[in-house]
Amino acid sequence: MQTGRKIIHIDMDAFYASIEQRDNPRLKGKPVIVGGTPDKRGVVAACSYEARKFGIHSAMSSSRAYKLCPQAVFIGPRFDVYSSVSRQIREIFNEYTDLVEPLSLDEAFLDVTENKKRIGSATLIAREIKVKIFKKTALTSSAGVSFNKFLSKVASDMNKPDGLTVITPEEADAFIDRLPIRKFFGIGKVTEQKMLEMNIKRGADLKKMDRARLIKIFGKVGGHYYSIVNGEDTRPVNP
């Protein structure tokens, strides 16, 4: 297990919907859905936390979302605005490191092992970044801090919204053992179902499988599952 790196994953909270609520105060506290309209075969691009309580999620059809929550406010996306805010956030990242790998407008990996401010603690950097994002954009973000990309990404999802979760090298094994299989990067619904049928429910169950067997069952990606469940993720943060 390589543990020398310091990787942060920053994920904005309900990014598109939060921008709409910020720019129109009347939408605060309401279920907001950004995407197509229910009557024109639209799709949910993003939704607020208030909408998520009704079981709504991105990529769901707008008509289904409407059935789940008829009182939801549907708004067409403003990608120029979202891109502009995303650039503001990226400027903050670049104050700390040039090793920034955006995954989309609302999330990115940062390698702060060596950083421009010479701050020794990645947790401190993540906390500073979250504060700066809020001051600059009035939006909250969640951060995950660990020694590889897989763990930092999982960590950022642990305490949303406005969370900060740190997984140290000492905690990694126990954390991975408890992790439900659907939370593993690269395991979608079909693979999850296949693993559940094999009685693989958590990381601890997956650890019992050797690399050769995983590759035989799942193909090349089985080797990836073996690596990450054993805390091995050497993928660089690629700007």
DRENPA-3360 file (N, C-alpha, C; in nm, 2 decimals, always signed):
BEGIN
1 = MQTGRKII = +0.09/-0.12/+0.00/+0.00/+0.00/+0.00/+0.09/+0.12/+0.00 ~ +0.08/+0.20/-0.11/+0.16/+0.33/-0.12/+0.09/+0.44/-0.05 ~ +0.15/+0.50/+0.06/+0.08/+0.59/+0.14/+0.14/+0.73/+0.15 ~ +0.24/+0.76/+0.06/+0.32/+0.88/+0.07/+0.25/+1.00/+0.01 ~ +0.15/+0.98/-0.07/+0.09/+1.10/-0.14/-0.03/+1.16/-0.06 ~ -0.06/+1.29/-0.09/-0.17/+1.36/-0.03/-0.26/+1.41/-0.14 ~ -0.38/+1.34/-0.15/-0.47/+1.37/-0.26/-0.60/+1.42/-0.20 ~ -0.65/+1.53/-0.26/-0.78/+1.58/-0.22/-0.88/+1.57/-0.33;
9 = HIDMDAFY = -1.00/+1.53/-0.30/-1.11/+1.53/-0.40/-1.21/+1.63/-0.35 ~ -1.24/+1.73/-0.44/-1.34/+1.83/-0.40/-1.46/+1.81/-0.49 ~ -1.58/+1.80/-0.43/-1.70/+1.78/-0.51/-1.80/+1.89/-0.46 ~ -1.85/+1.97/-0.55/-1.95/+2.07/-0.52/-2.08/+2.01/-0.49 ~ -2.15/+2.07/-0.39/-2.28/+2.01/-0.35/-2.39/+2.05/-0.44 ~ -2.46/+1.95/-0.50/-2.57/+1.98/-0.59/-2.55/+2.11/-0.68 ~ -2.44/+2.11/-0.75/-2.38/+2.22/-0.81/-2.48/+2.31/-0.89 ~ -2.53/+2.25/-1.00/-2.62/+2.33/-1.08/-2.74/+2.39/-1.00;
17 = ASIEQRDN = -2.81/+2.30/-0.93/-2.92/+2.34/-0.85/-2.89/+2.44/-0.74 ~ -2.77/+2.43/-0.68/-2.73/+2.52/-0.58/-2.71/+2.66/-0.64 ~ -2.65/+2.67/-0.76/-2.63/+2.79/-0.83/-2.77/+2.86/-0.86 ~ -2.87/+2.78/-0.90/-3.00/+2.83/-0.93/-3.06/+2.89/-0.80 ~ -3.04/+2.82/-0.69/-3.10/+2.86/-0.56/-3.03/+2.99/-0.51 ~ -2.90/+2.99/-0.54/-2.82/+3.11/-0.50/-2.87/+3.24/-0.58 ~ -2.89/+3.22/-0.71/-2.92/+3.33/-0.80/-3.07/+3.37/-0.79 ~ -3.15/+3.28/-0.74/-3.29/+3.31/-0.72/-3.33/+3.27/-0.58;
25 = PRLKGKPV = -3.32/+3.37/-0.48/-3.35/+3.33/-0.34/-3.49/+3.27/-0.31 ~ -3.58/+3.29/-0.41/-3.72/+3.23/-0.39/-3.71/+3.08/-0.40 ~ -3.60/+3.03/-0.46/-3.59/+2.88/-0.47/-3.53/+2.81/-0.35 ~ -3.48/+2.89/-0.26/-3.41/+2.83/-0.14/-3.51/+2.75/-0.06 ~ -3.46/+2.63/-0.03/-3.55/+2.54/+0.05/-3.65/+2.46/-0.03 ~ -3.65/+2.49/-0.16/-3.75/+2.42/-0.25/-3.69/+2.31/-0.33 ~ -3.76/+2.21/-0.37/-3.71/+2.10/-0.46/-3.69/+2.16/-0.60 ~ -3.56/+2.17/-0.64/-3.53/+2.23/-0.77/-3.47/+2.12/-0.86;
33 = IVGGTPDK = -3.52/+2.12/-0.98/-3.47/+2.02/-1.08/-3.42/+2.10/-1.20 ~ -3.29/+2.08/-1.23/-3.23/+2.14/-1.35/-3.23/+2.04/-1.46 ~ -3.29/+2.07/-1.57/-3.30/+1.98/-1.68/-3.41/+2.01/-1.77 ~ -3.46/+1.90/-1.85/-3.57/+1.92/-1.94/-3.70/+1.92/-1.87 ~ -3.80/+1.97/-1.94/-3.94/+1.97/-1.88/-4.01/+1.83/-1.89 ~ -4.10/+1.81/-1.79/-4.16/+1.67/-1.79/-4.24/+1.64/-1.91 ~ -4.29/+1.75/-1.98/-4.38/+1.72/-2.10/-4.31/+1.70/-2.23 ~ -4.17/+1.72/-2.23/-4.10/+1.70/-2.35/-3.99/+1.60/-2.34;
41 = RGVVAACS = -4.01/+1.49/-2.28/-3.92/+1.38/-2.27/-3.78/+1.43/-2.22 ~ -3.78/+1.52/-2.13/-3.66/+1.57/-2.07/-3.59/+1.48/-1.97 ~ -3.47/+1.51/-1.93/-3.40/+1.43/-1.83/-3.34/+1.53/-1.72 ~ -3.34/+1.48/-1.60/-3.28/+1.55/-1.49/-3.13/+1.56/-1.50 ~ -3.08/+1.68/-1.51/-2.93/+1.70/-1.52/-2.87/+1.71/-1.38 ~ -2.95/+1.77/-1.29/-2.91/+1.79/-1.15/-3.03/+1.82/-1.07 ~ -3.03/+1.80/-0.93/-3.14/+1.84/-0.85/-3.09/+1.88/-0.71 ~ -3.17/+1.96/-0.64/-3.13/+2.01/-0.51/-3.15/+1.89/-0.41;
49 = YEARKFGI = -3.09/+1.91/-0.29/-3.11/+1.81/-0.18/-3.25/+1.80/-0.14 ~ -3.33/+1.91/-0.15/-3.47/+1.90/-0.12/-3.54/+1.81/-0.22 ~ -3.50/+1.80/-0.34/-3.56/+1.72/-0.44/-3.52/+1.57/-0.42 ~ -3.39/+1.55/-0.38/-3.34/+1.42/-0.36/-3.42/+1.34/-0.25 ~ -3.48/+1.41/-0.16/-3.55/+1.35/-0.05/-3.67/+1.27/-0.11 ~ -3.71/+1.31/-0.23/-3.83/+1.24/-0.30/-3.78/+1.12/-0.38 ~ -3.65/+1.09/-0.38/-3.59/+0.98/-0.46/-3.55/+1.03/-0.60 ~ -3.55/+1.16/-0.62/-3.51/+1.21/-0.76/-3.36/+1.21/-0.77;
57 = HSAMSSSR = -3.30/+1.18/-0.88/-3.16/+1.18/-0.90/-3.13/+1.21/-1.05 ~ -3.00/+1.25/-1.08/-2.97/+1.29/-1.21/-2.98/+1.17/-1.31 ~ -3.01/+1.20/-1.43/-3.03/+1.10/-1.54/-3.17/+1.04/-1.54 ~ -3.25/+1.07/-1.43/-3.38/+1.02/-1.43/-3.47/+1.10/-1.53 ~ -3.57/+1.04/-1.59/-3.66/+1.12/-1.68/-3.73/+1.22/-1.60 ~ -3.75/+1.34/-1.66/-3.82/+1.45/-1.60/-3.97/+1.41/-1.56 ~ -4.03/+1.33/-1.65/-4.17/+1.29/-1.62/-4.17/+1.20/-1.49 ~ -4.07/+1.12/-1.48/-4.07/+1.03/-1.35/-4.05/+1.13/-1.23;
65 = AYKLCPQA = -3.96/+1.22/-1.25/-3.93/+1.32/-1.14/-4.05/+1.39/-1.10 ~ -4.13/+1.43/-1.20/-4.25/+1.51/-1.18/-4.35/+1.42/-1.10 ~ -4.36/+1.29/-1.13/-4.45/+1.20/-1.06/-4.41/+1.19/-0.91 ~ -4.28/+1.18/-0.89/-4.23/+1.17/-0.75/-4.25/+1.30/-0.67 ~ -4.24/+1.41/-0.74/-4.25/+1.54/-0.67/-4.32/+1.65/-0.76 ~ -4.45/+1.65/-0.77/-4.52/+1.74/-0.86/-4.49/+1.89/-0.83 ~ -4.46/+1.92/-0.70/-4.43/+2.06/-0.66/-4.29/+2.11/-0.69 ~ -4.21/+2.02/-0.75/-4.07/+2.06/-0.79/-4.07/+2.17/-0.89;
73 = VFIGPRFD = -3.97/+2.26/-0.88/-3.95/+2.37/-0.97/-3.85/+2.32/-1.08 ~ -3.89/+2.31/-1.21/-3.81/+2.27/-1.32/-3.75/+2.39/-1.38 ~ -3.61/+2.39/-1.40/-3.54/+2.50/-1.46/-3.45/+2.45/-1.57 ~ -3.45/+2.52/-1.68/-3.35/+2.48/-1.79/-3.21/+2.51/-1.75 ~ -3.11/+2.43/-1.79/-2.97/+2.45/-1.75/-2.91/+2.58/-1.81 ~ -2.82/+2.65/-1.74/-2.75/+2.76/-1.78/-2.60/+2.73/-1.78 ~ -2.55/+2.65/-1.88/-2.42/+2.60/-1.87/-2.31/+2.71/-1.88 ~ -2.34/+2.82/-1.94/-2.24/+2.93/-1.94/-2.22/+2.98/-1.80;
81 = VYSSVSRQ = -2.32/+2.99/-1.72/-2.31/+3.03/-1.57/-2.23/+2.93/-1.50 ~ -2.27/+2.80/-1.51/-2.20/+2.69/-1.44/-2.05/+2.69/-1.47 ~ -2.02/+2.71/-1.60/-1.88/+2.71/-1.65/-1.80/+2.82/-1.58 ~ -1.87/+2.94/-1.58/-1.80/+3.06/-1.52/-1.77/+3.03/-1.37 ~ -1.87/+2.98/-1.30/-1.84/+2.95/-1.15/-1.74/+2.84/-1.14 ~ -1.74/+2.74/-1.23/-1.64/+2.64/-1.23/-1.50/+2.70/-1.24 ~ -1.48/+2.79/-1.33/-1.35/+2.86/-1.35/-1.31/+2.93/-1.22 ~ -1.40/+3.00/-1.16/-1.37/+3.06/-1.03/-1.31/+2.96/-0.93;
89 = IREIFNEY = -1.38/+2.85/-0.92/-1.33/+2.74/-0.83/-1.20/+2.69/-0.86 ~ -1.17/+2.67/-0.99/-1.05/+2.62/-1.04/-0.93/+2.72/-1.01 ~ -0.96/+2.84/-1.01/-0.86/+2.95/-0.98/-0.81/+2.93/-0.83 ~ -0.91/+2.89/-0.75/-0.87/+2.86/-0.61/-0.78/+2.74/-0.60 ~ -0.82/+2.63/-0.67/-0.73/+2.51/-0.67/-0.59/+2.54/-0.71 ~ -0.58/+2.63/-0.81/-0.45/+2.66/-0.87/-0.36/+2.74/-0.78 ~ -0.42/+2.80/-0.68/-0.34/+2.87/-0.57/-0.26/+2.78/-0.49 ~ -0.30/+2.65/-0.49/-0.23/+2.55/-0.41/-0.14/+2.45/-0.49;
97 = TDLVEPLS = -0.19/+2.42/-0.61/-0.12/+2.32/-0.69/-0.15/+2.33/-0.84 ~ -0.06/+2.29/-0.92/-0.09/+2.28/-1.06/-0.14/+2.14/-1.10 ~ -0.13/+2.05/-1.01/-0.17/+1.91/-1.03/-0.32/+1.90/-0.99 ~ -0.40/+1.96/-1.08/-0.55/+1.95/-1.07/-0.61/+1.88/-1.18 ~ -0.69/+1.78/-1.15/-0.75/+1.69/-1.26/-0.91/+1.71/-1.25 ~ -0.96/+1.80/-1.33/-1.11/+1.81/-1.33/-1.18/+1.69/-1.38 ~ -1.28/+1.64/-1.32/-1.36/+1.53/-1.37/-1.48/+1.58/-1.44 ~ -1.53/+1.70/-1.40/-1.64/+1.76/-1.46/-1.64/+1.91/-1.41;
105 = LDEAFLDV = -1.75/+1.98/-1.44/-1.75/+2.12/-1.39/-1.75/+2.13/-1.24 ~ -1.80/+2.03/-1.17/-1.82/+2.04/-1.03/-1.73/+1.95/-0.94 ~ -1.63/+1.88/-1.00/-1.54/+1.80/-0.91/-1.40/+1.79/-0.97 ~ -1.31/+1.77/-0.88/-1.17/+1.76/-0.93/-1.08/+1.70/-0.82 ~ -0.98/+1.63/-0.87/-0.87/+1.58/-0.78/-0.76/+1.68/-0.77 ~ -0.70/+1.70/-0.66/-0.58/+1.78/-0.64/-0.47/+1.70/-0.57 ~ -0.35/+1.70/-0.63/-0.24/+1.64/-0.56/-0.16/+1.75/-0.49 ~ -0.17/+1.75/-0.35/-0.10/+1.86/-0.27/+0.02/+1.80/-0.19;
113 = TENKKRIG = +0.07/+1.69/-0.24/+0.19/+1.63/-0.17/+0.30/+1.74/-0.16 ~ +0.33/+1.80/-0.28/+0.41/+1.92/-0.28/+0.32/+2.03/-0.32 ~ +0.30/+2.14/-0.25/+0.21/+2.24/-0.28/+0.27/+2.38/-0.28 ~ +0.21/+2.47/-0.35/+0.27/+2.61/-0.36/+0.28/+2.68/-0.23 ~ +0.19/+2.65/-0.13/+0.19/+2.72/-0.01/+0.28/+2.65/+0.10 ~ +0.33/+2.54/+0.06/+0.42/+2.46/+0.15/+0.34/+2.43/+0.29 ~ +0.22/+2.39/+0.27/+0.14/+2.35/+0.39/+0.15/+2.20/+0.40 ~ +0.19/+2.15/+0.52/+0.22/+2.01/+0.54/+0.09/+1.93/+0.55;
121 = SATLIARE = -0.02/+1.99/+0.59/-0.14/+1.91/+0.61/-0.24/+1.93/+0.50 ~ -0.27/+1.81/+0.43/-0.37/+1.82/+0.32/-0.51/+1.85/+0.38 ~ -0.54/+1.81/+0.50/-0.67/+1.84/+0.57/-0.68/+1.99/+0.58 ~ -0.58/+2.06/+0.62/-0.58/+2.20/+0.64/-0.60/+2.27/+0.51 ~ -0.54/+2.22/+0.40/-0.56/+2.28/+0.27/-0.70/+2.26/+0.22 ~ -0.76/+2.14/+0.24/-0.90/+2.11/+0.20/-0.99/+2.21/+0.28 ~ -0.97/+2.23/+0.41/-1.05/+2.32/+0.48/-1.05/+2.46/+0.43 ~ -0.92/+2.50/+0.40/-0.90/+2.64/+0.35/-0.98/+2.66/+0.21;
129 = IKVKIFKK = -0.96/+2.55/+0.13/-1.03/+2.56/-0.01/-1.18/+2.57/+0.01 ~ -1.23/+2.49/+0.10/-1.38/+2.49/+0.12/-1.43/+2.63/+0.16 ~ -1.35/+2.69/+0.25/-1.39/+2.83/+0.30/-1.38/+2.93/+0.19 ~ -1.27/+2.92/+0.11/-1.25/+3.01/+0.00/-1.36/+3.00/-0.11 ~ -1.39/+2.88/-0.14/-1.50/+2.85/-0.24/-1.63/+2.92/-0.19 ~ -1.66/+2.90/-0.06/-1.79/+2.96/-0.01/-1.78/+3.11/-0.01 ~ -1.67/+3.17/+0.02/-1.65/+3.32/+0.02/-1.67/+3.37/-0.12 ~ -1.61/+3.30/-0.22/-1.61/+3.35/-0.35/-1.74/+3.33/-0.43;
137 = TALTSSAG = -1.81/+3.21/-0.40/-1.92/+3.17/-0.48/-2.05/+3.16/-0.40 ~ -2.04/+3.16/-0.27/-2.16/+3.14/-0.18/-2.22/+3.00/-0.20 ~ -2.13/+2.90/-0.24/-2.17/+2.76/-0.26/-2.09/+2.67/-0.16 ~ -2.15/+2.56/-0.12/-2.07/+2.47/-0.04/-2.02/+2.36/-0.12 ~ -1.91/+2.30/-0.07/-1.85/+2.18/-0.13/-1.81/+2.08/-0.03 ~ -1.79/+1.96/-0.07/-1.75/+1.85/+0.02/-1.61/+1.80/-0.03 ~ -1.53/+1.77/+0.07/-1.39/+1.73/+0.04/-1.36/+1.59/+0.10 ~ -1.28/+1.51/+0.02/-1.22/+1.39/+0.07/-1.07/+1.40/+0.07;
145 = VSFNKFLS = -1.01/+1.35/+0.17/-0.86/+1.36/+0.18/-0.81/+1.22/+0.21 ~ -0.71/+1.18/+0.13/-0.65/+1.05/+0.15/-0.52/+1.04/+0.07 ~ -0.46/+0.92/+0.06/-0.33/+0.90/+0.00/-0.35/+0.85/-0.15 ~ -0.47/+0.82/-0.19/-0.49/+0.79/-0.33/-0.62/+0.84/-0.38 ~ -0.64/+0.83/-0.51/-0.76/+0.89/-0.58/-0.89/+0.82/-0.53 ~ -0.88/+0.68/-0.53/-1.00/+0.60/-0.50/-1.06/+0.64/-0.36 ~ -0.97/+0.65/-0.26/-1.01/+0.67/-0.12/-1.06/+0.82/-0.11 ~ -0.99/+0.91/-0.17/-1.03/+1.05/-0.16/-1.16/+1.08/-0.22;
153 = KVASDMNK = -1.19/+1.01/-0.33/-1.32/+1.03/-0.40/-1.43/+0.97/-0.31 ~ -1.41/+0.85/-0.26/-1.51/+0.79/-0.17/-1.54/+0.88/-0.05 ~ -1.43/+0.93/+0.00/-1.44/+1.01/+0.13/-1.52/+1.14/+0.10 ~ -1.51/+1.20/-0.01/-1.58/+1.33/-0.04/-1.73/+1.31/-0.04 ~ -1.77/+1.18/-0.06/-1.91/+1.15/-0.07/-1.97/+1.11/+0.07 ~ -1.89/+1.10/+0.17/-1.93/+1.04/+0.30/-2.02/+1.14/+0.38 ~ -1.99/+1.26/+0.38/-2.07/+1.36/+0.47/-2.12/+1.48/+0.39 ~ -2.19/+1.45/+0.28/-2.25/+1.56/+0.20/-2.38/+1.61/+0.27;
161 = PDGLTVIT = -2.41/+1.73/+0.25/-2.33/+1.84/+0.19/-2.24/+1.91/+0.29 ~ -2.14/+1.98/+0.24/-2.05/+2.06/+0.32/-1.96/+1.98/+0.41 ~ -1.93/+1.86/+0.37/-1.85/+1.77/+0.45/-1.70/+1.77/+0.43 ~ -1.63/+1.72/+0.52/-1.48/+1.70/+0.51/-1.44/+1.57/+0.57 ~ -1.40/+1.47/+0.50/-1.37/+1.34/+0.55/-1.23/+1.30/+0.52 ~ -1.15/+1.26/+0.62/-1.01/+1.22/+0.60/-1.00/+1.07/+0.62 ~ -0.93/+1.00/+0.53/-0.90/+0.86/+0.55/-0.75/+0.85/+0.56 ~ -0.69/+0.82/+0.68/-0.55/+0.81/+0.69/-0.50/+0.67/+0.65;
169 = PEEADAFI = -0.37/+0.66/+0.63/-0.32/+0.52/+0.60/-0.36/+0.42/+0.70 ~ -0.36/+0.46/+0.83/-0.39/+0.37/+0.94/-0.53/+0.33/+0.94 ~ -0.62/+0.41/+0.89/-0.76/+0.38/+0.89/-0.81/+0.31/+0.76 ~ -0.72/+0.31/+0.66/-0.77/+0.27/+0.52/-0.82/+0.12/+0.52 ~ -0.75/+0.03/+0.58/-0.79/-0.11/+0.57/-0.93/-0.13/+0.63 ~ -0.95/-0.08/+0.75/-1.08/-0.10/+0.82/-1.19/-0.03/+0.74 ~ -1.15/+0.09/+0.68/-1.25/+0.16/+0.60/-1.30/+0.08/+0.48 ~ -1.20/+0.03/+0.41/-1.23/-0.05/+0.29/-1.31/-0.17/+0.32;
177 = DRLPIRKF = -1.27/-0.24/+0.43/-1.34/-0.36/+0.47/-1.49/-0.33/+0.49 ~ -1.53/-0.21/+0.55/-1.67/-0.18/+0.58/-1.74/-0.13/+0.46 ~ -1.67/-0.09/+0.35/-1.73/-0.01/+0.24/-1.82/-0.10/+0.16 ~ -1.95/-0.06/+0.14/-2.04/-0.14/+0.05/-1.99/-0.15/-0.09 ~ -2.01/-0.26/-0.15/-1.95/-0.28/-0.28/-1.99/-0.18/-0.39 ~ -2.11/-0.12/-0.38/-2.16/-0.02/-0.48/-2.08/+0.11/-0.47 ~ -2.01/+0.13/-0.36/-1.93/+0.25/-0.34/-1.79/+0.24/-0.41 ~ -1.76/+0.13/-0.46/-1.62/+0.11/-0.52/-1.62/+0.17/-0.66;
185 = FGIGKVTE = -1.52/+0.25/-0.69/-1.51/+0.31/-0.82/-1.51/+0.21/-0.93 ~ -1.59/+0.22/-1.03/-1.59/+0.13/-1.14/-1.69/+0.01/-1.12 ~ -1.76/+0.00/-1.01/-1.86/-0.10/-0.99/-2.00/-0.04/-1.01 ~ -2.06/-0.07/-1.12/-2.19/-0.02/-1.15/-2.30/-0.12/-1.11 ~ -2.42/-0.10/-1.15/-2.53/-0.18/-1.10/-2.52/-0.33/-1.14 ~ -2.48/-0.35/-1.26/-2.47/-0.49/-1.32/-2.37/-0.57/-1.24 ~ -2.25/-0.51/-1.23/-2.14/-0.57/-1.15/-2.17/-0.59/-1.01 ~ -2.24/-0.49/-0.95/-2.28/-0.50/-0.81/-2.37/-0.62/-0.79;
193 = QKMLEMNI = -2.47/-0.64/-0.88/-2.56/-0.75/-0.87/-2.49/-0.88/-0.88 ~ -2.40/-0.89/-0.97/-2.32/-1.01/-0.99/-2.24/-1.05/-0.86 ~ -2.18/-0.94/-0.80/-2.10/-0.96/-0.68/-2.19/-1.00/-0.56 ~ -2.31/-0.94/-0.55/-2.40/-0.98/-0.45/-2.45/-1.12/-0.46 ~ -2.47/-1.17/-0.58/-2.50/-1.31/-0.61/-2.39/-1.40/-0.56 ~ -2.26/-1.35/-0.56/-2.15/-1.43/-0.52/-2.12/-1.40/-0.37 ~ -2.22/-1.34/-0.30/-2.21/-1.30/-0.16/-2.09/-1.21/-0.13 ~ -2.06/-1.12/-0.22/-1.96/-1.02/-0.20/-2.04/-0.89/-0.18;
201 = KRGADLKK = -2.05/-0.85/-0.05/-2.13/-0.73/-0.01/-2.05/-0.61/+0.03 ~ -1.93/-0.64/+0.08/-1.84/-0.53/+0.13/-1.70/-0.56/+0.09 ~ -1.62/-0.46/+0.12/-1.48/-0.47/+0.08/-1.41/-0.59/+0.14 ~ -1.45/-0.62/+0.27/-1.39/-0.74/+0.33/-1.42/-0.87/+0.26 ~ -1.54/-0.88/+0.19/-1.57/-1.00/+0.11/-1.49/-1.00/-0.02 ~ -1.47/-0.88/-0.08/-1.39/-0.87/-0.20/-1.25/-0.91/-0.18 ~ -1.20/-0.87/-0.06/-1.06/-0.90/-0.03/-1.02/-1.05/-0.03 ~ -1.12/-1.13/+0.00/-1.10/-1.27/+0.00/-1.07/-1.34/-0.13;
209 = MDRARLIK = -1.10/-1.26/-0.24/-1.08/-1.31/-0.38/-0.94/-1.28/-0.42 ~ -0.87/-1.37/-0.49/-0.74/-1.34/-0.54/-0.75/-1.27/-0.68 ~ -0.64/-1.21/-0.72/-0.64/-1.13/-0.85/-0.68/-1.22/-0.97 ~ -0.62/-1.34/-0.98/-0.65/-1.43/-1.09/-0.80/-1.46/-1.10 ~ -0.86/-1.49/-0.99/-1.00/-1.53/-0.99/-1.09/-1.41/-1.04 ~ -1.06/-1.29/-0.98/-1.13/-1.17/-1.02/-1.12/-1.14/-1.17 ~ -1.00/-1.16/-1.22/-0.98/-1.13/-1.37/-1.06/-1.23/-1.45 ~ -1.06/-1.36/-1.40/-1.13/-1.46/-1.47/-1.28/-1.43/-1.48;
217 = IFGKVGGH = -1.34/-1.38/-1.37/-1.48/-1.36/-1.36/-1.52/-1.22/-1.43 ~ -1.44/-1.12/-1.40/-1.48/-0.98/-1.45/-1.39/-0.93/-1.56 ~ -1.30/-1.01/-1.61/-1.21/-0.96/-1.72/-1.10/-0.87/-1.66 ~ -1.04/-0.79/-1.75/-0.93/-0.70/-1.71/-0.96/-0.61/-1.59 ~ -1.09/-0.56/-1.58/-1.12/-0.47/-1.47/-1.12/-0.54/-1.33 ~ -1.12/-0.68/-1.34/-1.10/-0.75/-1.21/-0.97/-0.72/-1.14 ~ -0.87/-0.70/-1.22/-0.74/-0.66/-1.16/-0.74/-0.53/-1.09 ~ -0.82/-0.43/-1.15/-0.84/-0.30/-1.09/-0.92/-0.32/-0.95;
225 = YYSIVNGE = -1.02/-0.40/-0.95/-1.09/-0.43/-0.82/-1.00/-0.48/-0.72 ~ -0.91/-0.58/-0.76/-0.82/-0.63/-0.66/-0.73/-0.53/-0.61 ~ -0.68/-0.44/-0.69/-0.58/-0.34/-0.65/-0.65/-0.24/-0.55 ~ -0.77/-0.19/-0.59/-0.82/-0.08/-0.50/-0.87/-0.14/-0.37 ~ -0.92/-0.26/-0.37/-0.97/-0.32/-0.24/-0.85/-0.35/-0.15 ~ -0.73/-0.36/-0.20/-0.61/-0.38/-0.12/-0.53/-0.24/-0.10 ~ -0.60/-0.13/-0.13/-0.55/+0.00/-0.10/-0.44/+0.04/-0.20 ~ -0.43/-0.02/-0.32/-0.33/+0.01/-0.41/-0.40/+0.09/-0.53;
233 = DTRPVNP = -0.37/+0.22/-0.54/-0.42/+0.30/-0.65/-0.31/+0.40/-0.68 ~ -0.23/+0.37/-0.78/-0.11/+0.45/-0.81/-0.14/+0.55/-0.92 ~ -0.27/+0.56/-0.96/-0.31/+0.65/-1.07/-0.27/+0.80/-1.03 ~ -0.19/+0.86/-1.12/-0.15/+1.00/-1.09/-0.27/+1.10/-1.11 ~ -0.26/+1.21/-1.04/-0.35/+1.32/-1.07/-0.30/+1.39/-1.20 ~ -0.39/+1.38/-1.30/-0.34/+1.41/-1.43/-0.41/+1.54/-1.48 ~ -0.33/+1.66/-1.48/-0.40/+1.78/-1.52/-0.44/+1.78/-1.66;
% end
